[in-house]
Amino acid sequence: MVARMRPRGAGYVVRIDAPWQDFPTDDPATDTRRMNAYIERCILEMPEQYNGKHKRFKTRPRGEARFYA
């Protein structure tokens, strides 16, 4: 599923793609490459709407190093 904002805040357009066939496989590396390629294609369709600033790991367990500066 991919969502994009319409111009001037007029709502969203949502695209639901067909489920992937033969996924997941027994190879996590192959599955990861496939998922990353899909995400990259989606970002390239509308790069101006990609929020690459999401800090998923900003909260860390006590004593562990931070991921972000």
mmCIF file as Biopython writes it, N, C-alpha, C and O atoms, coordinates in Angstrom:
data_model
#
loop_
_atom_site.group_PDB
_atom_site.id
_atom_site.type_symbol
_atom_site.label_atom_id
_atom_site.label_alt_id
_atom_site.label_comp_id
_atom_site.label_asym_id
_atom_site.label_entity_id
_atom_site.label_seq_id
_atom_site.pdbx_PDB_ins_code
_atom_site.Cartn_x
_atom_site.Cartn_y
_atom_site.Cartn_z
_atom_site.occupancy
_atom_site.B_iso_or_equiv
_atom_site.auth_seq_id
_atom_site.auth_asym_id
_atom_site.pdbx_PDB_model_num
ATOM 1   N N  . MET A ? 1  ? 0.840  -1.165  0.000  1.0 0.0 1  A 1 
ATOM 2   C CA . MET A ? 1  ? 0.000  0.000   0.000  1.0 0.0 1  A 1 
ATOM 3   C C  . MET A ? 1  ? 0.892  1.236   0.000  1.0 0.0 1  A 1 
ATOM 4   O O  . MET A ? 1  ? 1.858  1.318   0.758  1.0 0.0 1  A 1 
ATOM 5   N N  . VAL A ? 2  ? 0.560  2.178   -0.845 1.0 0.0 2  A 1 
ATOM 6   C CA . VAL A ? 2  ? 1.300  3.433   -0.944 1.0 0.0 2  A 1 
ATOM 7   C C  . VAL A ? 2  ? 0.286  4.566   -0.916 1.0 0.0 2  A 1 
ATOM 8   O O  . VAL A ? 2  ? -0.721 4.523   -1.623 1.0 0.0 2  A 1 
ATOM 9   N N  . ALA A ? 3  ? 0.547  5.568   -0.107 1.0 0.0 3  A 1 
ATOM 10  C CA . ALA A ? 3  ? -0.333 6.735   -0.045 1.0 0.0 3  A 1 
ATOM 11  C C  . ALA A ? 3  ? 0.455  7.969   -0.450 1.0 0.0 3  A 1 
ATOM 12  O O  . ALA A ? 3  ? 1.637  8.102   -0.133 1.0 0.0 3  A 1 
ATOM 13  N N  . ARG A ? 4  ? -0.212 8.860   -1.149 1.0 0.0 4  A 1 
ATOM 14  C CA . ARG A ? 4  ? 0.407  10.136  -1.503 1.0 0.0 4  A 1 
ATOM 15  C C  . ARG A ? 4  ? -0.597 11.249  -1.235 1.0 0.0 4  A 1 
ATOM 16  O O  . ARG A ? 4  ? -1.807 11.061  -1.364 1.0 0.0 4  A 1 
ATOM 17  N N  . MET A ? 5  ? -0.070 12.407  -0.862 1.0 0.0 5  A 1 
ATOM 18  C CA . MET A ? 5  ? -0.922 13.565  -0.616 1.0 0.0 5  A 1 
ATOM 19  C C  . MET A ? 5  ? -1.316 14.202  -1.941 1.0 0.0 5  A 1 
ATOM 20  O O  . MET A ? 5  ? -0.510 14.296  -2.867 1.0 0.0 5  A 1 
ATOM 21  N N  . ARG A ? 6  ? -2.558 14.634  -2.014 1.0 0.0 6  A 1 
ATOM 22  C CA . ARG A ? 6  ? -3.007 15.387  -3.179 1.0 0.0 6  A 1 
ATOM 23  C C  . ARG A ? 6  ? -2.559 16.840  -3.041 1.0 0.0 6  A 1 
ATOM 24  O O  . ARG A ? 6  ? -2.305 17.313  -1.933 1.0 0.0 6  A 1 
ATOM 25  N N  . PRO A ? 7  ? -2.465 17.541  -4.161 1.0 0.0 7  A 1 
ATOM 26  C CA . PRO A ? 7  ? -2.045 18.945  -4.097 1.0 0.0 7  A 1 
ATOM 27  C C  . PRO A ? 7  ? -2.974 19.787  -3.221 1.0 0.0 7  A 1 
ATOM 28  O O  . PRO A ? 7  ? -4.172 19.519  -3.130 1.0 0.0 7  A 1 
ATOM 29  N N  . ARG A ? 8  ? -2.414 20.786  -2.594 1.0 0.0 8  A 1 
ATOM 30  C CA . ARG A ? 8  ? -3.139 21.764  -1.778 1.0 0.0 8  A 1 
ATOM 31  C C  . ARG A ? 8  ? -3.941 21.120  -0.642 1.0 0.0 8  A 1 
ATOM 32  O O  . ARG A ? 8  ? -4.985 21.638  -0.246 1.0 0.0 8  A 1 
ATOM 33  N N  . GLY A ? 9  ? -3.455 20.002  -0.126 1.0 0.0 9  A 1 
ATOM 34  C CA . GLY A ? 9  ? -4.105 19.373  1.019  1.0 0.0 9  A 1 
ATOM 35  C C  . GLY A ? 9  ? -5.486 18.821  0.735  1.0 0.0 9  A 1 
ATOM 36  O O  . GLY A ? 9  ? -6.321 18.742  1.635  1.0 0.0 9  A 1 
ATOM 37  N N  . ALA A ? 10 ? -5.736 18.437  -0.508 1.0 0.0 10 A 1 
ATOM 38  C CA . ALA A ? 10 ? -7.058 17.944  -0.908 1.0 0.0 10 A 1 
ATOM 39  C C  . ALA A ? 10 ? -7.214 16.450  -0.663 1.0 0.0 10 A 1 
ATOM 40  O O  . ALA A ? 10 ? -7.893 15.771  -1.432 1.0 0.0 10 A 1 
ATOM 41  N N  . GLY A ? 11 ? -6.608 15.934  0.379  1.0 0.0 11 A 1 
ATOM 42  C CA . GLY A ? 11 ? -6.764 14.519  0.708  1.0 0.0 11 A 1 
ATOM 43  C C  . GLY A ? 11 ? -5.591 13.685  0.230  1.0 0.0 11 A 1 
ATOM 44  O O  . GLY A ? 11 ? -4.487 14.185  0.015  1.0 0.0 11 A 1 
ATOM 45  N N  . TYR A ? 12 ? -5.864 12.401  0.070  1.0 0.0 12 A 1 
ATOM 46  C CA . TYR A ? 12 ? -4.828 11.433  -0.274 1.0 0.0 12 A 1 
ATOM 47  C C  . TYR A ? 12 ? -5.293 10.523  -1.399 1.0 0.0 12 A 1 
ATOM 48  O O  . TYR A ? 12 ? -6.491 10.343  -1.621 1.0 0.0 12 A 1 
ATOM 49  N N  . VAL A ? 13 ? -4.331 9.959   -2.100 1.0 0.0 13 A 1 
ATOM 50  C CA . VAL A ? 13 ? -4.572 8.890   -3.062 1.0 0.0 13 A 1 
ATOM 51  C C  . VAL A ? 13 ? -3.862 7.668   -2.500 1.0 0.0 13 A 1 
ATOM 52  O O  . VAL A ? 13 ? -2.681 7.731   -2.157 1.0 0.0 13 A 1 
ATOM 53  N N  . VAL A ? 14 ? -4.579 6.562   -2.407 1.0 0.0 14 A 1 
ATOM 54  C CA . VAL A ? 14 ? -4.002 5.335   -1.865 1.0 0.0 14 A 1 
ATOM 55  C C  . VAL A ? 14 ? -3.990 4.276   -2.956 1.0 0.0 14 A 1 
ATOM 56  O O  . VAL A ? 14 ? -4.997 4.041   -3.623 1.0 0.0 14 A 1 
ATOM 57  N N  . ARG A ? 15 ? -2.840 3.642   -3.128 1.0 0.0 15 A 1 
ATOM 58  C CA . ARG A ? 15 ? -2.708 2.549   -4.091 1.0 0.0 15 A 1 
ATOM 59  C C  . ARG A ? 15 ? -2.413 1.272   -3.308 1.0 0.0 15 A 1 
ATOM 60  O O  . ARG A ? 15 ? -1.502 1.224   -2.482 1.0 0.0 15 A 1 
ATOM 61  N N  . ILE A ? 16 ? -3.199 0.254   -3.587 1.0 0.0 16 A 1 
ATOM 62  C CA . ILE A ? 16 ? -2.972 -1.046  -2.960 1.0 0.0 16 A 1 
ATOM 63  C C  . ILE A ? 16 ? -2.496 -1.994  -4.046 1.0 0.0 16 A 1 
ATOM 64  O O  . ILE A ? 16 ? -3.249 -2.346  -4.953 1.0 0.0 16 A 1 
ATOM 65  N N  . ASP A ? 17 ? -1.248 -2.399  -3.946 1.0 0.0 17 A 1 
ATOM 66  C CA . ASP A ? 17 ? -0.659 -3.301  -4.932 1.0 0.0 17 A 1 
ATOM 67  C C  . ASP A ? 17 ? -1.060 -4.743  -4.642 1.0 0.0 17 A 1 
ATOM 68  O O  . ASP A ? 17 ? -1.458 -5.082  -3.528 1.0 0.0 17 A 1 
ATOM 69  N N  . ALA A ? 18 ? -0.948 -5.570  -5.653 1.0 0.0 18 A 1 
ATOM 70  C CA . ALA A ? 18 ? -1.239 -7.000  -5.487 1.0 0.0 18 A 1 
ATOM 71  C C  . ALA A ? 18 ? -0.234 -7.622  -4.516 1.0 0.0 18 A 1 
ATOM 72  O O  . ALA A ? 18 ? 0.916  -7.187  -4.451 1.0 0.0 18 A 1 
ATOM 73  N N  . PRO A ? 19 ? -0.657 -8.623  -3.774 1.0 0.0 19 A 1 
ATOM 74  C CA . PRO A ? 19 ? 0.294  -9.301  -2.877 1.0 0.0 19 A 1 
ATOM 75  C C  . PRO A ? 19 ? 1.436  -9.916  -3.673 1.0 0.0 19 A 1 
ATOM 76  O O  . PRO A ? 19 ? 1.251  -10.364 -4.805 1.0 0.0 19 A 1 
ATOM 77  N N  . TRP A ? 20 ? 2.588  -9.931  -3.081 1.0 0.0 20 A 1 
ATOM 78  C CA . TRP A ? 20 ? 3.745  -10.545 -3.726 1.0 0.0 20 A 1 
ATOM 79  C C  . TRP A ? 20 ? 3.582  -12.051 -3.760 1.0 0.0 20 A 1 
ATOM 80  O O  . TRP A ? 20 ? 3.093  -12.660 -2.809 1.0 0.0 20 A 1 
ATOM 81  N N  . GLN A ? 21 ? 3.996  -12.639 -4.863 1.0 0.0 21 A 1 
ATOM 82  C CA . GLN A ? 21 ? 4.008  -14.093 -4.985 1.0 0.0 21 A 1 
ATOM 83  C C  . GLN A ? 21 ? 5.341  -14.614 -4.459 1.0 0.0 21 A 1 
ATOM 84  O O  . GLN A ? 21 ? 6.368  -13.945 -4.573 1.0 0.0 21 A 1 
ATOM 85  N N  . ASP A ? 22 ? 5.316  -15.786 -3.898 1.0 0.0 22 A 1 
ATOM 86  C CA . ASP A ? 22 ? 6.549  -16.436 -3.409 1.0 0.0 22 A 1 
ATOM 87  C C  . ASP A ? 22 ? 7.309  -15.541 -2.428 1.0 0.0 22 A 1 
ATOM 88  O O  . ASP A ? 22 ? 8.522  -15.370 -2.541 1.0 0.0 22 A 1 
ATOM 89  N N  . PHE A ? 23 ? 6.592  -14.986 -1.483 1.0 0.0 23 A 1 
ATOM 90  C CA . PHE A ? 23 ? 7.208  -14.134 -0.464 1.0 0.0 23 A 1 
ATOM 91  C C  . PHE A ? 23 ? 6.542  -14.407 0.864  1.0 0.0 23 A 1 
ATOM 92  O O  . PHE A ? 23 ? 5.314  -14.463 0.931  1.0 0.0 23 A 1 
ATOM 93  N N  . PRO A ? 24 ? 7.302  -14.577 1.911  1.0 0.0 24 A 1 
ATOM 94  C CA . PRO A ? 24 ? 8.750  -14.578 1.969  1.0 0.0 24 A 1 
ATOM 95  C C  . PRO A ? 24 ? 9.338  -15.891 1.480  1.0 0.0 24 A 1 
ATOM 96  O O  . PRO A ? 24 ? 8.644  -16.900 1.353  1.0 0.0 24 A 1 
ATOM 97  N N  . THR A ? 25 ? 10.631 -15.849 1.210  1.0 0.0 25 A 1 
ATOM 98  C CA . THR A ? 25 ? 11.349 -17.049 0.799  1.0 0.0 25 A 1 
ATOM 99  C C  . THR A ? 25 ? 12.141 -17.567 1.995  1.0 0.0 25 A 1 
ATOM 100 O O  . THR A ? 25 ? 11.977 -17.089 3.118  1.0 0.0 25 A 1 
ATOM 101 N N  . ASP A ? 26 ? 12.981 -18.528 1.746  1.0 0.0 26 A 1 
ATOM 102 C CA . ASP A ? 26 ? 13.858 -19.044 2.801  1.0 0.0 26 A 1 
ATOM 103 C C  . ASP A ? 26 ? 15.148 -18.241 2.912  1.0 0.0 26 A 1 
ATOM 104 O O  . ASP A ? 26 ? 16.024 -18.577 3.709  1.0 0.0 26 A 1 
ATOM 105 N N  . ASP A ? 27 ? 15.266 -17.183 2.116  1.0 0.0 27 A 1 
ATOM 106 C CA . ASP A ? 27 ? 16.493 -16.382 2.094  1.0 0.0 27 A 1 
ATOM 107 C C  . ASP A ? 27 ? 16.199 -14.953 2.558  1.0 0.0 27 A 1 
ATOM 108 O O  . ASP A ? 27 ? 15.720 -14.138 1.769  1.0 0.0 27 A 1 
ATOM 109 N N  . PRO A ? 28 ? 16.478 -14.642 3.818  1.0 0.0 28 A 1 
ATOM 110 C CA . PRO A ? 28 ? 16.190 -13.301 4.325  1.0 0.0 28 A 1 
ATOM 111 C C  . PRO A ? 28 ? 16.902 -12.187 3.549  1.0 0.0 28 A 1 
ATOM 112 O O  . PRO A ? 28 ? 16.354 -11.094 3.409  1.0 0.0 28 A 1 
ATOM 113 N N  . ALA A ? 29 ? 18.096 -12.442 3.051  1.0 0.0 29 A 1 
ATOM 114 C CA . ALA A ? 29 ? 18.819 -11.411 2.294  1.0 0.0 29 A 1 
ATOM 115 C C  . ALA A ? 29 ? 18.090 -11.087 0.989  1.0 0.0 29 A 1 
ATOM 116 O O  . ALA A ? 29 ? 17.969 -9.920  0.618  1.0 0.0 29 A 1 
ATOM 117 N N  . THR A ? 30 ? 17.608 -12.109 0.301  1.0 0.0 30 A 1 
ATOM 118 C CA . THR A ? 30 ? 16.851 -11.898 -0.936 1.0 0.0 30 A 1 
ATOM 119 C C  . THR A ? 30 ? 15.557 -11.149 -0.647 1.0 0.0 30 A 1 
ATOM 120 O O  . THR A ? 30 ? 15.189 -10.231 -1.379 1.0 0.0 30 A 1 
ATOM 121 N N  . ASP A ? 31 ? 14.874 -11.539 0.413  1.0 0.0 31 A 1 
ATOM 122 C CA . ASP A ? 31 ? 13.626 -10.873 0.788  1.0 0.0 31 A 1 
ATOM 123 C C  . ASP A ? 31 ? 13.864 -9.404  1.123  1.0 0.0 31 A 1 
ATOM 124 O O  . ASP A ? 31 ? 13.068 -8.539  0.759  1.0 0.0 31 A 1 
ATOM 125 N N  . THR A ? 32 ? 14.956 -9.130  1.814  1.0 0.0 32 A 1 
ATOM 126 C CA . THR A ? 32 ? 15.290 -7.756  2.181  1.0 0.0 32 A 1 
ATOM 127 C C  . THR A ? 32 ? 15.587 -6.922  0.944  1.0 0.0 32 A 1 
ATOM 128 O O  . THR A ? 32 ? 15.131 -5.783  0.845  1.0 0.0 32 A 1 
ATOM 129 N N  . ARG A ? 33 ? 16.345 -7.472  -0.003 1.0 0.0 33 A 1 
ATOM 130 C CA . ARG A ? 33 ? 16.636 -6.745  -1.248 1.0 0.0 33 A 1 
ATOM 131 C C  . ARG A ? 33 ? 15.348 -6.454  -2.010 1.0 0.0 33 A 1 
ATOM 132 O O  . ARG A ? 33 ? 15.181 -5.365  -2.559 1.0 0.0 33 A 1 
ATOM 133 N N  . ARG A ? 34 ? 14.443 -7.418  -2.045 1.0 0.0 34 A 1 
ATOM 134 C CA . ARG A ? 34 ? 13.180 -7.223  -2.760 1.0 0.0 34 A 1 
ATOM 135 C C  . ARG A ? 34 ? 12.353 -6.115  -2.103 1.0 0.0 34 A 1 
ATOM 136 O O  . ARG A ? 34 ? 11.827 -5.238  -2.788 1.0 0.0 34 A 1 
ATOM 137 N N  . MET A ? 35 ? 12.245 -6.160  -0.790 1.0 0.0 35 A 1 
ATOM 138 C CA . MET A ? 35 ? 11.479 -5.141  -0.073 1.0 0.0 35 A 1 
ATOM 139 C C  . MET A ? 35 ? 12.116 -3.765  -0.243 1.0 0.0 35 A 1 
ATOM 140 O O  . MET A ? 35 ? 11.409 -2.785  -0.477 1.0 0.0 35 A 1 
ATOM 141 N N  . ASN A ? 36 ? 13.433 -3.680  -0.128 1.0 0.0 36 A 1 
ATOM 142 C CA . ASN A ? 36 ? 14.110 -2.394  -0.291 1.0 0.0 36 A 1 
ATOM 143 C C  . ASN A ? 36 ? 13.944 -1.843  -1.700 1.0 0.0 36 A 1 
ATOM 144 O O  . ASN A ? 36 ? 13.788 -0.634  -1.872 1.0 0.0 36 A 1 
ATOM 145 N N  . ALA A ? 37 ? 13.975 -2.702  -2.708 1.0 0.0 37 A 1 
ATOM 146 C CA . ALA A ? 37 ? 13.775 -2.258  -4.090 1.0 0.0 37 A 1 
ATOM 147 C C  . ALA A ? 37 ? 12.364 -1.704  -4.272 1.0 0.0 37 A 1 
ATOM 148 O O  . ALA A ? 37 ? 12.174 -0.703  -4.963 1.0 0.0 37 A 1 
ATOM 149 N N  . TYR A ? 38 ? 11.381 -2.345  -3.661 1.0 0.0 38 A 1 
ATOM 150 C CA . TYR A ? 38 ? 9.997  -1.865  -3.737 1.0 0.0 38 A 1 
ATOM 151 C C  . TYR A ? 38 ? 9.872  -0.490  -3.077 1.0 0.0 38 A 1 
ATOM 152 O O  . TYR A ? 38 ? 9.269  0.425   -3.637 1.0 0.0 38 A 1 
ATOM 153 N N  . ILE A ? 39 ? 10.443 -0.360  -1.894 1.0 0.0 39 A 1 
ATOM 154 C CA . ILE A ? 39 ? 10.393 0.920   -1.188 1.0 0.0 39 A 1 
ATOM 155 C C  . ILE A ? 39 ? 11.078 2.005   -2.013 1.0 0.0 39 A 1 
ATOM 156 O O  . ILE A ? 39 ? 10.571 3.122   -2.111 1.0 0.0 39 A 1 
ATOM 157 N N  . GLU A ? 40 ? 12.230 1.684   -2.606 1.0 0.0 40 A 1 
ATOM 158 C CA . GLU A ? 40 ? 12.942 2.658   -3.432 1.0 0.0 40 A 1 
ATOM 159 C C  . GLU A ? 40 ? 12.094 3.105   -4.622 1.0 0.0 40 A 1 
ATOM 160 O O  . GLU A ? 40 ? 12.047 4.295   -4.933 1.0 0.0 40 A 1 
ATOM 161 N N  . ARG A ? 41 ? 11.425 2.161   -5.290 1.0 0.0 41 A 1 
ATOM 162 C CA . ARG A ? 41 ? 10.564 2.527   -6.427 1.0 0.0 41 A 1 
ATOM 163 C C  . ARG A ? 41 ? 9.443  3.472   -5.975 1.0 0.0 41 A 1 
ATOM 164 O O  . ARG A ? 41 ? 9.126  4.443   -6.661 1.0 0.0 41 A 1 
ATOM 165 N N  . CYS A ? 42 ? 8.857  3.178   -4.829 1.0 0.0 42 A 1 
ATOM 166 C CA . CYS A ? 42 ? 7.784  4.038   -4.316 1.0 0.0 42 A 1 
ATOM 167 C C  . CYS A ? 42 ? 8.301  5.441   -4.016 1.0 0.0 42 A 1 
ATOM 168 O O  . CYS A ? 42 ? 7.637  6.429   -4.328 1.0 0.0 42 A 1 
ATOM 169 N N  . ILE A ? 43 ? 9.469  5.529   -3.419 1.0 0.0 43 A 1 
ATOM 170 C CA . ILE A ? 43 ? 10.052 6.838   -3.104 1.0 0.0 43 A 1 
ATOM 171 C C  . ILE A ? 43 ? 10.350 7.605   -4.384 1.0 0.0 43 A 1 
ATOM 172 O O  . ILE A ? 43 ? 10.099 8.808   -4.456 1.0 0.0 43 A 1 
ATOM 173 N N  . LEU A ? 44 ? 10.882 6.924   -5.395 1.0 0.0 44 A 1 
ATOM 174 C CA . LEU A ? 44 ? 11.233 7.598   -6.646 1.0 0.0 44 A 1 
ATOM 175 C C  . LEU A ? 44 ? 10.004 8.095   -7.402 1.0 0.0 44 A 1 
ATOM 176 O O  . LEU A ? 44 ? 10.117 9.009   -8.218 1.0 0.0 44 A 1 
ATOM 177 N N  . GLU A ? 45 ? 8.830  7.510   -7.145 1.0 0.0 45 A 1 
ATOM 178 C CA . GLU A ? 45 ? 7.592  7.990   -7.768 1.0 0.0 45 A 1 
ATOM 179 C C  . GLU A ? 45 ? 7.211  9.368   -7.244 1.0 0.0 45 A 1 
ATOM 180 O O  . GLU A ? 45 ? 6.615  10.165  -7.968 1.0 0.0 45 A 1 
ATOM 181 N N  . MET A ? 46 ? 7.547  9.651   -6.002 1.0 0.0 46 A 1 
ATOM 182 C CA . MET A ? 46 ? 7.151  10.915  -5.368 1.0 0.0 46 A 1 
ATOM 183 C C  . MET A ? 46 ? 8.166  11.309  -4.295 1.0 0.0 46 A 1 
ATOM 184 O O  . MET A ? 46 ? 7.823  11.374  -3.114 1.0 0.0 46 A 1 
ATOM 185 N N  . PRO A ? 47 ? 9.401  11.570  -4.691 1.0 0.0 47 A 1 
ATOM 186 C CA . PRO A ? 47 ? 10.454 11.841  -3.707 1.0 0.0 47 A 1 
ATOM 187 C C  . PRO A ? 47 ? 10.167 13.048  -2.819 1.0 0.0 47 A 1 
ATOM 188 O O  . PRO A ? 47 ? 10.643 13.110  -1.685 1.0 0.0 47 A 1 
ATOM 189 N N  . GLU A ? 48 ? 9.402  13.992  -3.320 1.0 0.0 48 A 1 
ATOM 190 C CA . GLU A ? 48 ? 9.104  15.184  -2.523 1.0 0.0 48 A 1 
ATOM 191 C C  . GLU A ? 48 ? 8.233  14.863  -1.311 1.0 0.0 48 A 1 
ATOM 192 O O  . GLU A ? 48 ? 8.133  15.670  -0.387 1.0 0.0 48 A 1 
ATOM 193 N N  . GLN A ? 49 ? 7.602  13.687  -1.310 1.0 0.0 49 A 1 
ATOM 194 C CA . GLN A ? 49 ? 6.739  13.318  -0.195 1.0 0.0 49 A 1 
ATOM 195 C C  . GLN A ? 49 ? 7.385  12.311  0.750  1.0 0.0 49 A 1 
ATOM 196 O O  . GLN A ? 49 ? 6.773  11.900  1.736  1.0 0.0 49 A 1 
ATOM 197 N N  . TYR A ? 50 ? 8.597  11.921  0.457  1.0 0.0 50 A 1 
ATOM 198 C CA . TYR A ? 50 ? 9.272  10.944  1.314  1.0 0.0 50 A 1 
ATOM 199 C C  . TYR A ? 50 ? 9.805  11.628  2.567  1.0 0.0 50 A 1 
ATOM 200 O O  . TYR A ? 50 ? 10.487 12.650  2.482  1.0 0.0 50 A 1 
ATOM 201 N N  . ASN A ? 51 ? 9.497  11.070  3.710  1.0 0.0 51 A 1 
ATOM 202 C CA . ASN A ? 51 ? 9.983  11.616  4.977  1.0 0.0 51 A 1 
ATOM 203 C C  . ASN A ? 51 ? 11.110 10.735  5.473  1.0 0.0 51 A 1 
ATOM 204 O O  . ASN A ? 51 ? 10.880 9.775   6.209  1.0 0.0 51 A 1 
ATOM 205 N N  . GLY A ? 52 ? 12.311 11.057  5.077  1.0 0.0 52 A 1 
ATOM 206 C CA . GLY A ? 52 ? 13.465 10.263  5.483  1.0 0.0 52 A 1 
ATOM 207 C C  . GLY A ? 52 ? 14.023 10.652  6.838  1.0 0.0 52 A 1 
ATOM 208 O O  . GLY A ? 52 ? 15.117 10.224  7.205  1.0 0.0 52 A 1 
ATOM 209 N N  . LYS A ? 53 ? 13.293 11.448  7.574  1.0 0.0 53 A 1 
ATOM 210 C CA . LYS A ? 53 ? 13.780 11.927  8.864  1.0 0.0 53 A 1 
ATOM 211 C C  . LYS A ? 53 ? 13.179 11.168  10.037 1.0 0.0 53 A 1 
ATOM 212 O O  . LYS A ? 53 ? 13.417 11.529  11.190 1.0 0.0 53 A 1 
ATOM 213 N N  . HIS A ? 54 ? 12.423 10.148  9.772  1.0 0.0 54 A 1 
ATOM 214 C CA . HIS A ? 54 ? 11.808 9.363   10.846 1.0 0.0 54 A 1 
ATOM 215 C C  . HIS A ? 54 ? 12.898 8.689   11.667 1.0 0.0 54 A 1 
ATOM 216 O O  . HIS A ? 54 ? 13.705 7.930   11.131 1.0 0.0 54 A 1 
ATOM 217 N N  . LYS A ? 55 ? 12.919 8.960   12.942 1.0 0.0 55 A 1 
ATOM 218 C CA . LYS A ? 55 ? 13.951 8.392   13.817 1.0 0.0 55 A 1 
ATOM 219 C C  . LYS A ? 55 ? 13.347 7.235   14.608 1.0 0.0 55 A 1 
ATOM 220 O O  . LYS A ? 55 ? 12.945 7.391   15.761 1.0 0.0 55 A 1 
ATOM 221 N N  . ARG A ? 56 ? 13.294 6.094   13.974 1.0 0.0 56 A 1 
ATOM 222 C CA . ARG A ? 56 ? 12.674 4.919   14.566 1.0 0.0 56 A 1 
ATOM 223 C C  . ARG A ? 56 ? 13.361 4.486   15.858 1.0 0.0 56 A 1 
ATOM 224 O O  . ARG A ? 56 ? 12.702 4.009   16.782 1.0 0.0 56 A 1 
ATOM 225 N N  . PHE A ? 57 ? 14.654 4.647   15.924 1.0 0.0 57 A 1 
ATOM 226 C CA . PHE A ? 57 ? 15.408 4.140   17.065 1.0 0.0 57 A 1 
ATOM 227 C C  . PHE A ? 57 ? 15.927 5.263   17.956 1.0 0.0 57 A 1 
ATOM 228 O O  . PHE A ? 57 ? 16.999 5.132   18.546 1.0 0.0 57 A 1 
ATOM 229 N N  . LYS A ? 58 ? 15.184 6.367   18.062 1.0 0.0 58 A 1 
ATOM 230 C CA . LYS A ? 58 ? 15.692 7.478   18.868 1.0 0.0 58 A 1 
ATOM 231 C C  . LYS A ? 58 ? 15.684 7.156   20.355 1.0 0.0 58 A 1 
ATOM 232 O O  . LYS A ? 58 ? 16.474 7.726   21.108 1.0 0.0 58 A 1 
ATOM 233 N N  . THR A ? 59 ? 14.817 6.262   20.792 1.0 0.0 59 A 1 
ATOM 234 C CA . THR A ? 59 ? 14.813 5.837   22.187 1.0 0.0 59 A 1 
ATOM 235 C C  . THR A ? 59 ? 15.610 4.549   22.294 1.0 0.0 59 A 1 
ATOM 236 O O  . THR A ? 59 ? 15.277 3.542   21.669 1.0 0.0 59 A 1 
ATOM 237 N N  . ARG A ? 60 ? 16.667 4.595   23.092 1.0 0.0 60 A 1 
ATOM 238 C CA . ARG A ? 60 ? 17.563 3.445   23.225 1.0 0.0 60 A 1 
ATOM 239 C C  . ARG A ? 60 ? 17.552 2.952   24.664 1.0 0.0 60 A 1 
ATOM 240 O O  . ARG A ? 60 ? 17.283 3.728   25.581 1.0 0.0 60 A 1 
ATOM 241 N N  . PRO A ? 61 ? 17.839 1.687   24.872 1.0 0.0 61 A 1 
ATOM 242 C CA . PRO A ? 61 ? 17.968 1.191   26.241 1.0 0.0 61 A 1 
ATOM 243 C C  . PRO A ? 61 ? 19.084 1.935   26.980 1.0 0.0 61 A 1 
ATOM 244 O O  . PRO A ? 61 ? 20.070 2.358   26.375 1.0 0.0 61 A 1 
ATOM 245 N N  . ARG A ? 62 ? 18.916 2.085   28.270 1.0 0.0 62 A 1 
ATOM 246 C CA . ARG A ? 62 ? 19.909 2.790   29.093 1.0 0.0 62 A 1 
ATOM 247 C C  . ARG A ? 62 ? 21.294 2.185   28.883 1.0 0.0 62 A 1 
ATOM 248 O O  . ARG A ? 62 ? 21.473 0.970   28.954 1.0 0.0 62 A 1 
ATOM 249 N N  . GLY A ? 63 ? 22.263 3.049   28.626 1.0 0.0 63 A 1 
ATOM 250 C CA . GLY A ? 63 ? 23.641 2.616   28.460 1.0 0.0 63 A 1 
ATOM 251 C C  . GLY A ? 63 ? 24.033 2.272   27.035 1.0 0.0 63 A 1 
ATOM 252 O O  . GLY A ? 63 ? 25.217 2.085   26.758 1.0 0.0 63 A 1 
ATOM 253 N N  . GLU A ? 64 ? 23.070 2.184   26.116 1.0 0.0 64 A 1 
ATOM 254 C CA . GLU A ? 64 ? 23.413 1.871   24.719 1.0 0.0 64 A 1 
ATOM 255 C C  . GLU A ? 64 ? 23.631 3.153   23.930 1.0 0.0 64 A 1 
ATOM 256 O O  . GLU A ? 64 ? 23.011 4.180   24.205 1.0 0.0 64 A 1 
ATOM 257 N N  . ALA A ? 65 ? 24.521 3.079   22.949 1.0 0.0 65 A 1 
ATOM 258 C CA . ALA A ? 65 ? 24.868 4.241   22.130 1.0 0.0 65 A 1 
ATOM 259 C C  . ALA A ? 65 ? 23.671 4.713   21.313 1.0 0.0 65 A 1 
ATOM 260 O O  . ALA A ? 65 ? 22.806 3.921   20.938 1.0 0.0 65 A 1 
ATOM 261 N N  . ARG A ? 66 ? 23.636 6.025   21.044 1.0 0.0 66 A 1 
ATOM 262 C CA . ARG A ? 66 ? 22.577 6.599   20.214 1.0 0.0 66 A 1 
ATOM 263 C C  . ARG A ? 66 ? 22.876 6.341   18.742 1.0 0.0 66 A 1 
ATOM 264 O O  . ARG A ? 66 ? 24.039 6.275   18.343 1.0 0.0 66 A 1 
ATOM 265 N N  . PHE A ? 67 ? 21.827 6.195   17.936 1.0 0.0 67 A 1 
ATOM 266 C CA . PHE A ? 67 ? 21.985 6.026   16.493 1.0 0.0 67 A 1 
ATOM 267 C C  . PHE A ? 67 ? 22.132 7.369   15.787 1.0 0.0 67 A 1 
ATOM 268 O O  . PHE A ? 67 ? 22.744 7.452   14.723 1.0 0.0 67 A 1 
ATOM 269 N N  . TYR A ? 68 ? 21.575 8.411   16.376 1.0 0.0 68 A 1 
ATOM 270 C CA . TYR A ? 68 ? 21.510 9.707   15.709 1.0 0.0 68 A 1 
ATOM 271 C C  . TYR A ? 68 ? 22.309 10.733  16.499 1.0 0.0 68 A 1 
ATOM 272 O O  . TYR A ? 68 ? 22.410 10.658  17.723 1.0 0.0 68 A 1 
ATOM 273 N N  . ALA A ? 69 ? 22.874 11.694  15.772 1.0 0.0 69 A 1 
ATOM 274 C CA . ALA A ? 69 ? 23.652 12.764  16.430 1.0 0.0 69 A 1 
ATOM 275 C C  . ALA A ? 69 ? 22.727 13.732  17.122 1.0 0.0 69 A 1 
ATOM 276 O O  . ALA A ? 69 ? 23.187 14.698  17.730 1.0 0.0 69 A 1 
#
